[in-house]
Amino acid sequence: MKPIMQGFLILAVAIGAWVGGKHQAFANSQYSAARSRSVRLVWRRSMGRHALVATQGARYSRHLGVRYSNNDVTLNVVWYTDAHEKLYEKDKHKNAIYYHVKSADGTLSGWIWRGYLKSATKHSASTTTGPVTVDNLDWTKTRASKREAQMMRLFPGATYDASVFQAADTILTIDDAPDVADAMTEMGTQKFLDFYKVSYRQFKRINFVAKDPDSATSIAQGLSAAGYSQTARKQFAGWHIGGSLIGPDDGNDDNILEGTVPGEGYLILVKK
């Protein structure tokens, strides 16, 4: 084959591959006004944090307007829930529950029909539950996000406790059901600690707001404003700790939990 013809052939193959790749990407992420109009929102509420995986279906924006991605291309992603919604499907005349989920690093999020979500059993099996100080803990083996990890590291010598973390995270992202309406009170915190079988002689709860929840400096400033300076935080060495922190407002309404504000944090410290 002549060099000039070989060059044209290579160029044609490259263009074809590029066009094919672009077509596949657009096919996987698209907006549908018809799909959005086919459902009606019944309610939307925050919920507790659960580790799940999905291998079927797709991930959408709220009200299903935009399909972000098919779930078969995120097979290895562990999703963490923070909200749920009920949609009425007009054509089928029935309701469907969708969970709002985020990846551990916060880079991916969206709404997935709960029927496609399964418990991340392998992830749960590797989750750290033993007594390890926040200074030495491998946070990738916990359910805490990166921003929550750096928040808890601001209490040097404290021991990460998965049960305390779950209690704090549930309180911060609590559903608005009447039976847990007092969750933000001292008695509410005690009830949650009892529910998660956390033994304690004494506990402290800290509610604060950080202007930039991705900045350790900003989180420290928020804690100081709430009465917990660097000196005060050192006094909790040896206590068990767990805490949840709402991510920043990035302009995506899907990432904002009802009843919370970006940068809101909730910590529980337990003396056993």
SVG drawing of the C-alpha trace seen along z (x, -y; Angstrom):
<svg xmlns="http://www.w3.org/2000/svg" viewBox="-53 -32 58 41">
<polyline fill="none" stroke="black" stroke-width="0.4" points="0.0,0.0 1.3,-3.5 2.3,-5.6 -0.2,-8.3 -3.1,-5.8 -2.0,-4.2 -2.0,-7.6 -5.6,-8.3 -6.7,-4.9 -5.2,-5.5 -6.8,-8.9 -10.2,-7.5 -10.0,-4.8 -9.0,-7.4 -11.9,-9.7 -14.3,-6.7 -13.2,-5.7 -13.5,-9.3 -17.0,-9.7 -18.0,-6.3 -16.7,-7.2 -18.6,-10.5 -21.8,-8.8 -21.5,-6.2 -20.9,-9.0 -23.9,-11.0 -26.0,-7.8 -25.1,-7.1 -25.8,-10.7 -28.8,-12.5 -31.7,-14.8 -35.3,-13.7 -38.2,-16.2 -40.7,-13.4 -39.1,-11.2 -39.2,-14.2 -42.9,-14.9 -43.8,-11.2 -43.4,-11.4 -44.7,-13.6 -42.9,-14.2 -44.9,-12.9 -42.3,-13.7 -38.6,-14.1 -36.8,-13.6 -33.4,-13.1 -32.4,-9.6 -29.7,-7.7 -26.4,-6.6 -26.3,-3.1 -23.5,-1.5 -25.0,-0.1 -24.0,1.1 -25.9,1.1 -25.2,3.1 -28.4,2.5 -30.5,-0.5 -29.2,-4.1 -28.4,-7.1 -30.5,-10.2 -30.9,-13.8 -33.8,-14.4 -37.1,-14.1 -35.3,-11.9 -34.7,-14.8 -31.0,-13.9 -29.6,-10.3 -26.1,-10.7 -24.9,-7.1 -25.9,-3.5 -25.0,-1.6 -23.2,1.1 -20.3,-1.4 -20.0,-2.0 -20.0,1.6 -17.2,1.1 -18.6,-2.1 -19.9,-1.9 -22.8,-4.3 -23.8,-6.1 -27.4,-7.2 -28.4,-10.6 -31.9,-11.2 -34.9,-9.5 -38.0,-10.5 -41.3,-9.0 -42.2,-9.6 -45.7,-8.8 -45.3,-7.2 -48.2,-8.6 -48.3,-5.9 -47.9,-3.0 -50.2,-4.5 -47.9,-3.5 -45.3,-4.9 -41.5,-4.3 -38.9,-5.1 -35.5,-6.5 -32.5,-6.9 -30.1,-9.8 -26.5,-8.4 -23.0,-9.7 -19.6,-8.0 -17.2,-7.9 -15.1,-10.8 -18.2,-12.8 -17.3,-13.1 -20.4,-11.1 -24.0,-11.5 -27.5,-11.0 -30.8,-9.2 -31.2,-5.4 -34.4,-3.4 -34.0,-1.4 -34.8,1.9 -31.5,1.7 -29.5,1.1 -28.1,3.9 -26.2,4.0 -22.5,3.6 -21.7,6.7 -18.1,7.0 -17.5,3.4 -19.2,3.8 -17.0,6.8 -13.9,4.7 -15.3,1.8 -13.1,0.9 -15.0,1.4 -12.1,2.0 -10.7,-0.7 -8.2,-2.7 -7.2,-6.3 -8.1,-8.9 -4.4,-9.7 -3.5,-6.2 -6.8,-5.0 -7.0,-4.0 -10.1,-5.9 -10.6,-4.1 -11.8,-1.1 -14.6,-3.2 -17.8,-4.7 -16.5,-8.2 -15.9,-10.6 -12.6,-12.4 -14.0,-15.6 -15.5,-13.8 -12.1,-12.1 -10.2,-15.4 -12.9,-16.7 -12.4,-13.8 -8.6,-14.1 -9.0,-17.5 -9.6,-15.6 -6.1,-14.0 -6.0,-10.8 -9.7,-10.2 -10.8,-6.7 -12.9,-6.3 -16.1,-4.3 -18.2,-3.0 -21.4,-2.8 -21.0,-6.4 -20.3,-7.5 -23.6,-5.9 -25.5,-7.5 -24.1,-11.0 -24.7,-10.6 -28.3,-9.4 -29.0,-12.4 -27.6,-14.9 -29.4,-13.4 -32.5,-12.4 -35.9,-11.8 -38.6,-14.2 -40.8,-11.4 -42.6,-12.4 -41.0,-9.6 -37.5,-11.1 -38.4,-14.8 -36.4,-15.3 -33.2,-13.9 -31.3,-17.1 -31.9,-17.3 -29.7,-15.8 -32.3,-13.1 -32.5,-12.4 -28.7,-11.8 -28.9,-9.5 -31.7,-7.5 -29.6,-7.1 -26.6,-6.0 -28.7,-3.4 -30.2,-2.2 -26.8,-1.6 -25.7,0.2 -23.0,-2.4 -22.0,-2.1 -21.0,-5.3 -20.5,-7.1 -20.6,-10.5 -21.1,-12.0 -20.8,-15.4 -22.5,-16.5 -21.2,-19.3 -23.2,-21.0 -21.3,-23.5 -21.0,-25.0 -17.8,-25.3 -17.8,-27.9 -15.7,-25.5 -16.4,-21.9 -13.5,-20.7 -11.0,-22.7 -9.6,-21.4 -8.8,-25.1 -12.4,-26.1 -13.7,-23.1 -11.4,-24.0 -12.7,-27.6 -16.3,-26.3 -15.5,-24.1 -13.8,-27.0 -16.8,-29.2 -18.9,-26.5 -16.7,-26.5 -14.2,-23.8 -10.8,-25.4 -7.7,-23.4 -6.9,-23.3 -10.5,-22.1 -10.3,-19.4 -7.2,-17.9 -9.1,-17.1 -11.0,-14.4 -8.0,-12.1 -9.2,-8.6 -12.9,-9.3 -14.7,-7.6 -15.7,-9.8 -18.1,-9.8 -19.2,-12.6 -21.0,-13.6 -20.4,-16.7 -22.6,-18.0 -20.6,-18.8 -20.3,-22.1 -23.0,-23.8 -21.7,-23.1 -24.8,-24.5 -26.3,-21.0 -29.6,-20.9 -29.3,-17.1 -26.4,-17.5 -28.4,-19.6 -30.3,-17.8 -33.6,-19.3 -33.2,-20.8 -29.4,-21.1 -27.0,-23.7 -23.7,-23.2 -20.9,-22.8 -23.1,-21.7 -21.4,-19.2 -22.5,-17.0 -20.1,-15.2 -20.6,-12.9 -17.9,-12.1 -18.3,-9.3 -16.4,-8.6 -16.7,-4.9"/>
</svg>
